[in-house]
Amino acid sequence: MEFTAEQRQAFAARALQRQLERVSGATASASASAPIPQATEPDARCRFDTMPKYQQVALMRQMGQAFQVESPFFRVHEGMAGATTQIAGQTYLNYANYNYLGLASDPLVCERAHAALEQYGTSASASRMVAGERPVQRELEQALAAFYETADCVTLVSGHATNVTVIGALFGPGDLIVHDALAHNSIVQGAQLSGARRLSFAHNDWQALDALLHRVRGEYQRVLIAIEGLYSMDGDLPDLARFVEVKQRHAAFLLVDEAHSLGVLGATGRGLRELAQVPASAVDIWMGTLSKTLAGCGGFIAGSQPLIDILRHLAPGFLYSVGLAPVLAAASLAALERLQAEPQRVVTLRQRSQQFLHEARAAGLDTGTSAGYAVVPVLTGSSLKAAQWANALFEEGINVQPVFYPAVEEKAARLRFFICATHEPQQISQTVAALARLARGA
Ligand code: PMP
């Protein structure tokens, strides 16, 4: 049975309400601290504060009050954020961003961005098709195509919008989109936009996908399988070779979202295919973001010429949206070159991540299914504990984001550590020691 987005929002709000009642001991409702208007008021249909989404936000705030924890969100960072960051004049160890190889503050990357800024100004100011291109936009696309060993590549101004518009544009009614149960929101949104049937399979379970396609493949024209190179909630990865077999067996397209795997997986950071020793041509759509390893902002698709031709001419998020700012294209191009010139950064990232994972496990912490590549969750057992641990660590000078219900199941609430090549071994040991103390209740 499928629920509408509205129904899901209402369920989430109700579940939050129940949680709030549990933690605050309240039996009636949370309305004492901040009344939530009911949808029965006469003008309810044209008020934002009667929308289920607003009620969800209000409940989240109330949970924070009930837990007596300060919100860890929207903190203001005062400088370049990498392995460390400045917040309110204090230096913190930082595990809350995706600057995996430290390239977003790299002097050479900044220099190239400066040069592009001088030459082209701050914005591309209109769609590339209408207003024309800047050489650096195509240079980045050609470099990414070479990196992914594909015929061509196209860049868009947001990673999230890339999945939405590309999946939305390529597929439609009569098609099927099957995605991993933990696929990123942008993949789900793209599938919904497309009007194709959308189904999911158990996380990383290629056998479940195979069985599903055996049952339903015949009912659809085109089928897209969407997976990720490295899952950012759990830090685990799919068996790419198996997924390729399945997609071949069922005549489906395969999209791999490399947001967290580019620059992270494989001996030289070429992503999941390098780690899995699978040829680039086995995957139909390589998707990635410029905002993580590549030190910029935007998304890209690398693939065959017909695929890129369709997207450059007909994907609404490319055609009707501004071109990637040349300054950001220059930064990402420089970062991609740095990554290739200095594969040692990838090795260091792997060593630091493995160190975190091994020390955390040795301390008895629950790291779930993390494979120890840049993303290591530490499961706390409850949203309350996740919030309390995040606060306690912040007081000790460690900035890490908690993940609460309903983003994950209540018992899977966690702290999510994003590790960078620029973290020092001693900083990692210090962090794990602080976590171990919290876990012991000391
Ligand atoms: N795909 C995945 C798997 C992601 O994790 C993210 C963002 N974290 C995106 C796409 C969207 O990328 P961006 O933040 O660059 O828009």
Residues whose N, C-alpha, C, O or C-beta is under 5 A from the ligand:
A	BS01	PMP	S158 G159 H160 H184 S186 S232 D257 A259 T289 S291 G298
